[in-house]
Amino acid sequence: MDESGISDNALSDSEILTLQTRCCSAHSKYYRFIVLMCNCLLTFGPYFCFDMPSVLQDRFVAPLQNCTINVDNKTVCIEGLGLSQTQYNLLYTAYAFMNALIVIASGFLLDKLGNRVGILLFSSLCVIGSSTFAAGYFLKSSTTQMFIVFMTGRLIFG
């Protein structure tokens, strides 16, 4: 240590800059791994939301109130949403239709606005569409209104 109390082993500003550059360099393995993980997570979210209705198909197409008597003579009621098979399949059709149209338009939009704005815009559309779809559940007193909100959410998500 010198008279000012600073250690002789302290890093200079140029050494700190070199370490920061090496850590965050695009050629660094650590940086590439982080980018890969972020890309994987970006695709996980939309595909999870896309397949979400398939897991709940039994609940979507079940009658609004479905009560049965089981082996122990106990009444078991399963609450469904009362959608028809056609309505249920239209939820996937809406997504696929919009996805086919948006792919062409999004290419031109990304060229004009850039990748950062595109990622923000399309991620926001995924969140808004999924939230709208989920909000449709709260309108289960009217199957028609609920289905319209479900379809709107899937169209936005697509």
N, C-alpha and C positions, 0 to 999 in steps of 0.2 A: 504494500500500500504506500502511496505517496503522501505528501503533506496535506492534500485536499481531502483525503479519506476515500479516494476512488481507487478501486483495485486495478492492478496492472492486467488482470485477466478479463476485464470488461470488454465487451465487443464494441467495435467501432461502428459508426453509422453505415459504412459501406458493407461491413460483414453482416449486419442485420438485414440490410436490403438484399444481399446475396442469398441469405437463408430464406427470406420471405419469397423471393423469386423462385428459388429451387422448389419450395414446398407447393407453390401455386402455379407452377409452370405446366403448360399443356403437355409437356413431355414427361412429367412426373407420373409414376405408376399410381401414387396415392390420388392424384387429381383425376386420372383416367378412371379409377375405380369409383370415385364419388360420382362422376358424371354418368357412368354406367348404371349405378344404383338409382340415381334420380330418373334416368330414362325408363328403367324397369318399373319404378313406382308410378310414373306418368301413365304407363299403359295398363297397370294393374287396376287403377281406379275406374276408368271407363269400362273395362271389360267386366269388372265386378258389378257395376250398375247395369250393364247391358243384360247380364244373365240373372239379375236379381228376381225378375218375375218367374223364371222357370222353377226356382226353388219353392215358390209360394203358389204354384198352379192349383193345388188342391184347395187352398183357401180362396183363391180368386174365383173359381168356378163352383164352389160349394154354395148351397142355398144360404140366404141371409141367416136363417136359424135352422140348424139341422140337429135334431135330438133323436138319439137312439137309446135302446135299452141294452146294456151289455150283459155278460154272462151272470154277474152277481145281482141282476135285477136292479141295477142302478141306472138312472137316466144320465146320459152323457150328451152334452150339447156342444157342438162345434160351430162357431160363428164364421160364416163365409161372407164373400162380397157379392155373390149372386150374378157374376158375369157369365155370359154364354161362352161356349168354346170359340165361336166366331169372334166375339169381342176380345177374348184373351189372345187369340192369334193375331188380331189387328194391332195389338200392342207391339209385337215384333215387326210386323209389316211396316208400321209407321217409322220405327227406328231405321229399318233397312232402306226404306224409300228415301228418307231424308239424308241418310249417310251416303247413298249413291249420288244424290244431287250436290251435296255440300263438298264432296271431294274435288269436283271440277272447279267450283267457285273458290274454294279455299286456296287452291294453288295460285290463282291470280291474286287473291287477297294477300297471301304471304309474300309474294313478290313485291307488292306495293308497300305494305306496312312493315315487313320485317318479321323475323322469327320471334323476337321477344313479345311484340304486340300480339302476334298470332297465338302463341302459347297462352298468354293471359286471356285473350278473347275466347278461345276454344275451351280452355279449362273452366272459365266462368260459365259458358253455355252448358257444360256437363254438370256443374254444380246446380245451376238454376233449373235445368231439366229434371235432374234427380230429385231436387227439393219439391218441385211442382208435382212430380209423380207421387212422392211420399205424402204431400199435403192432400192429394185426392182421397186418401183413406178417410179423412175426417168428414167427408161428404157421403158416407156410406148409407145415410138414410134415404138418399135418392141415387139409385144405380145409374141413371142416365147422366146426372150431373157429375157423379164420381168418374164415370167412364170418359166424359169430355175432358175432365182435368187430367186423368191418366194419359189420354191421347195427346193433350197439349204438352205435358211433361216429356213424353217419349219423342214427340216431334222436335222439341227444343234440344233434347239430349242427342238426337240423331245428327 
